[in-house]
């Protein structure tokens, strides 16, 4: 394999001659063989959009000549299209702040631009990764900008649509089960009746709240520190560049990014990224509760609650014939656990920033992007392969409801709490229904009992 020698601030480095990346990427490859997980293609493509917008902006304000700018822009388009994805091999755990990724992007765009201009890779007299592709920029303002935009796009295009579809699926079940009155449960013990449809309505309501949180967090991500360069002072950038690059970003993306209210805050704090992590954490908590409820309600089929049936998607055991498990709910639980763990990591990474920079942004970006992607996919699969096929076991529900001891609550206003509690205790001890005990002991006349202890009449509006 032919090599070329490249020189950087630390000396000479040998690079595979076929590679578009250069010395700093090679150093990163040599040093950071940590997880085997590469920086996401979504982040790389967004980074190329930023580099393209920067080239346009620098050309418009007269800092970058048109010939180089045109080649850089064309090279950026190749990256954006995914044509050079193999040229971004760096581990997600790398040099602090994302400098390795920024330079990987700079080097690939540079060498592609050099080829476009008829030169050979590594001839940085034609186009230079720092002087031209990184002009008016630093890692410290471009990397968090790339992270914010990437997470915004993923949230808007994948997560929110997935959550919306789940909400629709749950609302459909709410309507389908609106006439199914069943026993309610608090403390995992029998309680007064509730409609099965209302339980599913509660799940839908939680998803709706989560969508609101994600939407607000996504909107906050549009406030980006582009133009702040190294520490927020805008050194080597300037206001004319900042205005121009934001205009170009809006043209490329189809939406506008916002100017931070405090440049120095957005350079050193990652609070907007923490906000998205918190929104994802909220989603994970709500979805975990939903999945757990469905697993409990579907437990059985003979020795559990078994009030609903979840779709059978695969055999549940390698040894027990006929066993079917709540596989989709279990999958969602595991994804939610991962998302909650990622949120904890992000929280610590944001808190761990020092002075003018958060050097832990690479792990923040990895966990954020990973969480949005897996949560989007898990929610979509859960809706398609679980929620849509849920059935109500009405015969079991009716049986449970008839023996509900807490129907005695309807007697409180007629005979008092203490007497109603005594009747419930007798019913439990003797294995009878509340109504049966009341009839045997002539607590109230039959007509009144029929009215009070008919769940449909007494609790129909619960």
C-alpha positions as CSV (number, residue, x, y, z in Angstrom):
1,X,0.0,0.0,0.0
2,X,1.6,3.3,-1.1
3,X,2.0,6.0,1.5
4,X,2.5,9.7,1.4
5,X,4.3,11.8,4.0
6,X,2.4,14.7,5.5
7,X,3.8,17.3,7.8
8,X,1.9,19.0,10.7
9,X,2.8,20.9,13.8
10,X,4.2,17.7,15.5
11,X,6.2,16.4,12.6
12,X,5.8,14.0,9.7
13,X,3.1,11.3,9.5
14,X,2.7,8.5,6.9
15,X,-0.8,8.3,5.4
16,X,-2.3,5.8,3.0
17,X,-2.0,7.5,-0.4
18,X,-5.6,6.5,-1.3
19,X,-7.0,8.2,1.7
20,X,-8.5,11.7,1.5
21,X,-7.8,12.3,5.2
22,X,-4.5,13.5,6.3
23,X,-2.0,13.6,9.2
24,X,-4.3,14.6,12.1
25,X,-6.8,12.0,11.2
26,X,-4.0,9.4,11.0
27,X,-2.8,10.5,14.4
28,X,-6.3,10.1,15.7
29,X,-6.5,6.6,14.2
30,X,-3.2,5.6,15.8
31,X,-4.1,7.0,19.3
32,X,-7.8,6.5,19.7
33,X,-8.6,2.8,18.9
34,X,-11.1,2.7,21.8
35,X,-14.6,1.5,21.0
36,X,-14.8,0.5,17.4
37,X,-17.7,2.9,17.1
38,X,-17.2,5.6,14.4
39,X,-18.5,9.1,14.4
40,X,-22.0,9.1,12.9
41,X,-22.5,9.8,9.3
42,X,-25.3,12.2,10.1
43,X,-22.9,14.4,12.1
44,X,-20.3,14.3,9.3
45,X,-22.8,15.3,6.7
46,X,-24.0,18.2,8.8
47,X,-20.4,19.2,9.4
48,X,-19.9,19.3,5.6
49,X,-22.9,21.6,5.3
50,X,-21.2,24.0,7.8
51,X,-18.0,23.9,5.8
52,X,-19.8,24.5,2.6
53,X,-21.7,27.5,4.1
54,X,-18.4,28.8,5.5
55,X,-16.7,28.6,2.1
56,X,-19.6,30.6,0.6
57,X,-19.5,33.1,3.4
58,X,-15.7,33.6,3.2
59,X,-16.0,34.0,-0.6
60,X,-18.8,36.6,-0.3
61,X,-16.9,38.7,2.2
62,X,-13.7,38.5,0.1
63,X,-11.6,36.3,2.3
64,X,-11.5,33.2,0.1
65,X,-10.8,33.3,-3.6
66,X,-13.5,32.0,-5.9
67,X,-11.5,29.2,-7.4
68,X,-10.7,27.6,-4.1
69,X,-14.2,28.3,-2.7
70,X,-15.8,26.6,-5.7
71,X,-13.6,23.5,-5.3
72,X,-14.3,23.3,-1.5
73,X,-18.0,23.7,-2.1
74,X,-18.0,20.9,-4.6
75,X,-15.9,18.7,-2.3
76,X,-18.4,19.4,0.5
77,X,-21.2,18.2,-1.7
78,X,-19.5,14.9,-2.2
79,X,-19.3,14.5,1.6
80,X,-22.9,15.6,2.1
81,X,-24.1,13.0,-0.4
82,X,-22.2,10.2,1.5
83,X,-19.8,9.5,-1.3
84,X,-16.8,9.8,1.0
85,X,-18.3,8.2,4.2
86,X,-15.4,5.6,4.4
87,X,-13.0,8.5,4.8
88,X,-14.3,9.2,8.3
89,X,-12.9,6.4,10.4
90,X,-12.4,8.0,13.8
91,X,-13.5,6.6,17.1
92,X,-16.2,8.5,18.9
93,X,-13.9,8.6,21.9
94,X,-11.2,10.9,20.7
95,X,-9.4,14.2,21.4
96,X,-11.4,16.6,23.6
97,X,-13.9,19.0,22.1
98,X,-14.0,17.2,18.8
99,X,-10.8,18.6,17.2
100,X,-10.0,15.2,15.6
101,X,-13.4,15.1,13.9
102,X,-13.2,18.7,12.7
103,X,-9.7,18.1,11.2
104,X,-10.9,14.8,9.7
105,X,-13.6,16.8,7.9
106,X,-11.2,19.6,7.0
107,X,-8.6,17.1,5.5
108,X,-11.1,15.1,3.5
109,X,-12.7,18.2,2.0
110,X,-9.3,19.7,1.3
111,X,-7.9,16.7,-0.5
112,X,-11.0,16.2,-2.5
113,X,-10.9,19.9,-3.5
114,X,-7.2,19.5,-4.4
115,X,-8.2,16.7,-6.8
116,X,-11.0,18.8,-8.3
117,X,-8.4,21.5,-9.0
118,X,-6.1,18.9,-10.7
119,X,-3.6,18.4,-7.9
120,X,-2.5,15.4,-5.8
121,X,-3.6,14.6,-2.3
122,X,-1.4,16.2,0.3
123,X,-0.4,19.2,-1.9
124,X,-1.7,21.7,0.6
125,X,-0.3,24.7,-1.3
126,X,-3.3,24.3,-3.6
127,X,-5.9,24.1,-0.7
128,X,-5.0,24.0,3.0
129,X,-7.2,22.3,5.6
130,X,-6.6,25.0,8.2
131,X,-6.1,28.1,6.2
132,X,-8.9,27.6,3.6
133,X,-11.4,24.9,4.7
134,X,-11.2,25.9,8.3
135,X,-11.1,29.6,7.5
136,X,-13.0,31.8,10.1
137,X,-13.7,28.7,12.2
138,X,-12.5,26.6,15.0
139,X,-13.5,23.2,16.4
140,X,-15.0,25.1,19.4
141,X,-17.7,26.8,17.4
142,X,-18.3,24.5,14.5
143,X,-18.4,21.2,16.4
144,X,-21.2,22.2,18.8
145,X,-23.0,23.8,15.9
146,X,-22.8,20.6,13.9
147,X,-24.1,18.6,16.9
148,X,-27.0,20.9,17.5
149,X,-28.1,20.9,13.9
150,X,-27.7,17.1,13.6
151,X,-29.8,16.5,16.7
152,X,-32.4,19.0,15.6
153,X,-32.8,17.3,12.2
154,X,-33.0,13.8,13.8
155,X,-35.5,14.9,16.4
156,X,-37.8,16.7,13.8
157,X,-37.5,14.1,11.0
158,X,-37.4,10.8,13.0
159,X,-38.2,11.0,16.7
160,X,-41.2,13.4,16.6
161,X,-42.9,11.5,13.7
162,X,-42.4,8.2,15.5
163,X,-43.9,9.6,18.7
164,X,-46.8,11.1,16.7
165,X,-47.5,7.7,15.1
166,X,-47.4,6.0,18.5
167,X,-49.8,8.6,20.0
168,X,-52.2,7.9,17.1
169,X,-51.9,4.2,17.7
170,X,-52.7,4.6,21.4
171,X,-55.6,7.0,20.7
172,X,-57.0,4.4,18.3
173,X,-56.9,1.8,21.1
174,X,-58.5,4.3,23.5
175,X,-61.4,4.6,21.1
176,X,-61.5,0.8,20.5
177,X,-61.5,0.0,24.2
178,X,-63.8,2.9,25.3
179,X,-66.6,0.6,26.2
180,X,-64.5,-1.9,28.2
181,X,-65.0,-1.3,31.9
182,X,-62.4,-3.1,34.0
183,X,-60.9,-3.2,37.5
184,X,-58.5,-0.4,38.3
185,X,-55.4,-0.9,40.3
186,X,-53.4,1.2,42.7
187,X,-50.3,0.0,44.6
188,X,-50.7,-3.1,42.4
189,X,-53.8,-3.9,44.4
190,X,-57.5,-3.9,43.3
191,X,-59.1,-0.4,43.1
192,X,-62.3,1.1,41.7
193,X,-63.2,0.5,38.1
194,X,-61.7,2.3,35.1
195,X,-62.2,2.0,31.4
196,X,-59.5,0.1,29.5
197,X,-59.7,2.9,26.9
198,X,-58.9,5.5,29.5
199,X,-55.7,3.6,30.4
200,X,-54.6,3.8,26.8
201,X,-55.7,7.4,26.7
202,X,-53.3,8.0,29.6
203,X,-50.4,6.5,27.7
204,X,-51.3,8.7,24.7
205,X,-51.4,11.7,26.9
206,X,-47.9,11.0,28.2
207,X,-46.6,10.6,24.7
208,X,-48.1,14.0,23.8
209,X,-46.3,15.6,26.8
210,X,-43.1,14.0,25.6
211,X,-43.5,15.4,22.1
212,X,-43.9,18.9,23.6
213,X,-40.7,18.5,25.5
214,X,-38.8,17.2,22.5
215,X,-40.2,20.0,20.3
216,X,-39.1,22.7,22.8
217,X,-35.7,21.1,23.2
218,X,-35.2,20.9,19.5
219,X,-36.1,24.5,19.0
220,X,-33.4,25.5,21.6
221,X,-30.8,23.6,19.6
222,X,-31.2,26.1,16.8
223,X,-29.3,28.6,18.9
224,X,-25.7,27.9,17.8
225,X,-22.3,29.4,18.5
226,X,-21.0,29.5,14.9
227,X,-18.7,32.5,14.5
228,X,-17.5,32.4,18.1
229,X,-14.3,30.7,17.0
230,X,-12.1,29.5,19.9
231,X,-13.4,31.2,23.1
232,X,-16.4,33.3,22.0
233,X,-14.7,36.5,21.1
234,X,-15.1,35.8,17.3
235,X,-11.3,36.1,16.7
236,X,-10.5,35.5,13.0
237,X,-14.2,35.4,12.1
238,X,-15.9,38.8,12.6
239,X,-19.5,39.9,12.4
240,X,-19.6,40.1,8.6
241,X,-18.6,36.4,8.4
242,X,-21.0,35.3,11.1
243,X,-23.9,37.0,9.4
244,X,-22.9,35.6,6.1
245,X,-22.4,32.0,7.3
246,X,-25.8,32.0,9.1
247,X,-27.4,33.2,5.9
248,X,-25.8,30.4,3.9
249,X,-26.7,27.8,6.5
250,X,-30.3,28.8,6.3
251,X,-30.2,28.5,2.5
252,X,-28.6,25.0,2.8
253,X,-30.8,23.7,5.6
254,X,-34.1,25.3,4.8
255,X,-34.4,26.8,8.2
256,X,-32.6,29.5,10.2
257,X,-30.2,29.1,13.1
258,X,-30.3,31.7,15.8
259,X,-27.8,34.0,17.3
260,X,-27.0,33.1,21.0
261,X,-28.1,35.6,23.6
262,X,-24.7,35.2,25.2
263,X,-21.9,34.0,22.9
264,X,-19.6,33.0,25.8
265,X,-22.3,30.9,27.4
266,X,-23.0,28.9,24.3
267,X,-19.3,28.4,23.6
268,X,-18.5,26.9,27.0
269,X,-21.8,25.4,28.2
270,X,-23.8,22.7,26.5
271,X,-27.1,23.5,28.2
272,X,-29.1,23.2,25.0
273,X,-27.7,19.7,24.5
274,X,-28.5,18.9,28.1
275,X,-32.1,20.1,27.4
276,X,-32.4,17.6,24.6
277,X,-31.0,14.9,26.8
278,X,-33.5,15.7,29.5
279,X,-36.3,15.6,26.9
280,X,-35.1,12.2,25.7
281,X,-34.9,11.0,29.3
282,X,-38.5,12.1,29.9
283,X,-39.6,10.1,26.9
284,X,-37.7,7.1,28.1
285,X,-39.3,7.3,31.6
286,X,-42.8,7.6,30.1
287,X,-42.3,4.8,27.6
288,X,-40.8,2.6,30.3
289,X,-43.9,3.0,32.4
290,X,-46.1,2.3,29.4
291,X,-44.2,-0.8,28.4
292,X,-44.2,-2.1,32.0
293,X,-48.0,-1.6,32.3
294,X,-48.6,-3.5,29.1
295,X,-46.4,-6.3,30.3
296,X,-48.3,-6.5,33.6
297,X,-51.8,-6.3,32.0
298,X,-50.7,-9.1,29.5
299,X,-49.1,-11.3,32.1
300,X,-50.2,-14.9,32.0
301,X,-51.9,-16.3,30.0
302,X,-53.1,-18.6,32.8
303,X,-51.5,-17.4,36.0
304,X,-51.3,-13.7,35.4
305,X,-53.7,-10.7,34.9
306,X,-54.2,-11.5,31.2
307,X,-56.6,-8.6,30.6
308,X,-55.0,-7.8,27.2
309,X,-53.2,-9.9,24.6
310,X,-50.0,-8.6,23.0
311,X,-49.2,-9.7,19.4
312,X,-47.0,-12.8,19.3
313,X,-43.9,-11.7,17.3
314,X,-41.6,-14.7,18.0
315,X,-41.3,-17.8,20.1
316,X,-40.5,-17.0,23.7
317,X,-38.4,-19.8,24.8
318,X,-35.8,-22.3,23.5
319,X,-37.0,-24.9,25.9
320,X,-40.6,-24.2,26.9
321,X,-42.9,-25.1,24.0
322,X,-45.7,-22.6,23.2
323,X,-44.3,-19.8,25.4
324,X,-44.8,-16.3,24.0
325,X,-43.1,-13.3,25.6
326,X,-43.9,-9.5,25.5
327,X,-40.8,-9.1,23.2
328,X,-41.6,-5.7,21.8
329,X,-42.3,-4.2,25.2
330,X,-39.0,-5.7,26.5
331,X,-37.1,-4.2,23.6
332,X,-38.6,-0.8,24.3
333,X,-37.6,-1.2,28.0
334,X,-34.0,-1.9,27.1
335,X,-33.8,1.0,24.7
336,X,-35.2,3.3,27.3
337,X,-32.7,2.1,29.9
338,X,-29.9,2.9,27.4
339,X,-31.4,6.4,26.8
340,X,-31.7,7.1,30.5
341,X,-28.1,6.0,31.0
342,X,-26.9,8.2,28.1
343,X,-28.8,11.2,29.7
344,X,-26.9,10.6,32.9
345,X,-23.6,10.6,31.0
346,X,-24.5,13.8,29.2
347,X,-25.5,15.5,32.4
348,X,-22.1,14.7,33.9
349,X,-20.3,15.7,30.7
350,X,-22.0,19.1,30.7
351,X,-21.3,19.6,34.4
352,X,-17.6,18.7,33.7
353,X,-16.8,21.6,31.5
354,X,-14.1,24.0,32.6
355,X,-13.7,27.7,31.9
356,X,-14.2,28.6,28.2
357,X,-14.7,25.1,26.8
358,X,-16.4,21.8,27.3
359,X,-13.9,19.2,26.1
360,X,-16.4,16.4,26.6
361,X,-18.6,17.4,23.6
362,X,-17.7,14.3,21.6
363,X,-19.3,11.9,24.1
364,X,-22.3,14.3,24.5
365,X,-22.8,14.2,20.7
366,X,-22.4,10.5,20.5
367,X,-24.9,9.8,23.3
368,X,-27.4,12.4,22.0
369,X,-27.4,11.2,18.4
370,X,-27.4,7.5,19.5
371,X,-30.3,8.1,21.9
372,X,-32.4,9.9,19.3
373,X,-31.8,7.2,16.7
374,X,-32.5,4.2,18.8
375,X,-35.5,5.8,20.5
376,X,-37.0,6.7,17.2
377,X,-36.5,3.2,15.8
378,X,-37.8,1.5,19.0
379,X,-40.9,3.7,19.2
380,X,-41.7,3.0,15.5
381,X,-41.3,-0.8,15.9
382,X,-43.2,-0.8,19.2
383,X,-46.2,0.9,17.6
384,X,-46.2,-1.2,14.5
385,X,-45.6,-4.6,16.0
386,X,-47.2,-4.3,19.4
387,X,-49.7,-1.4,20.0
388,X,-51.6,-2.0,16.7
389,X,-52.3,-5.6,17.5
390,X,-53.3,-5.4,21.2
391,X,-56.6,-7.2,21.9
392,X,-58.8,-6.9,25.0
393,X,-59.6,-10.2,26.8
394,X,-63.2,-9.1,27.7
395,X,-64.2,-12.3,29.4
396,X,-61.2,-12.1,31.9
397,X,-61.8,-8.4,32.4
398,X,-65.5,-9.1,33.2
399,X,-64.6,-11.8,35.7
400,X,-62.1,-9.6,37.5
401,X,-64.5,-6.7,37.6
402,X,-67.3,-8.8,39.1
403,X,-65.1,-9.8,41.9
404,X,-63.7,-6.4,42.5
405,X,-63.7,-5.7,46.3
406,X,-63.4,-2.0,45.8
407,X,-66.9,-1.9,44.4
408,X,-67.7,-1.5,48.1
409,X,-66.5,2.1,47.7
410,X,-70.0,2.8,46.2
411,X,-71.5,1.9,49.5
412,X,-69.7,4.6,51.5
413,X,-72.2,7.3,51.2
414,X,-75.1,4.9,52.2
415,X,-73.7,2.8,55.0
416,X,-70.4,4.5,55.8
417,X,-66.7,3.6,55.3
418,X,-66.4,1.3,58.3
419,X,-69.3,-1.0,57.3
420,X,-68.3,-1.0,53.7
421,X,-64.8,-2.1,54.7
422,X,-66.2,-4.9,56.8
423,X,-68.3,-6.1,53.8
424,X,-65.2,-6.1,51.6
425,X,-63.2,-8.1,54.2
426,X,-66.0,-10.7,54.4
427,X,-66.2,-10.9,50.6
428,X,-62.4,-11.5,50.5
429,X,-62.4,-14.1,53.3
430,X,-65.4,-16.0,51.8
431,X,-64.4,-15.7,48.2
432,X,-67.6,-13.9,47.3
433,X,-68.5,-10.7,45.4
434,X,-69.5,-7.5,47.3
435,X,-73.0,-7.8,45.9
436,X,-73.4,-11.4,47.0
437,X,-72.4,-10.5,50.6
438,X,-74.7,-7.5,50.7
439,X,-77.6,-9.6,49.5
440,X,-77.0,-12.3,52.0
441,X,-76.8,-9.8,54.9
442,X,-79.6,-7.6,53.6
443,X,-77.4,-4.5,53.7
444,X,-79.7,-2.6,51.3
445,X,-82.6,-3.5,49.2
446,X,-81.9,-5.4,46.0
447,X,-82.9,-2.5,43.7
448,X,-80.5,-0.1,45.4
449,X,-77.7,-2.7,45.3
450,X,-78.3,-3.3,41.6
451,X,-77.9,0.4,41.0
452,X,-75.0,1.0,43.3
453,X,-72.9,-2.0,42.5
454,X,-73.4,-1.9,38.7
455,X,-70.0,-0.6,37.6
456,X,-71.5,0.7,34.4
457,X,-73.9,2.9,36.3
458,X,-71.8,3.9,39.3
459,X,-68.4,4.3,37.6
460,X,-69.4,4.9,34.0
461,X,-67.8,8.4,34.0
462,X,-64.7,7.4,35.8
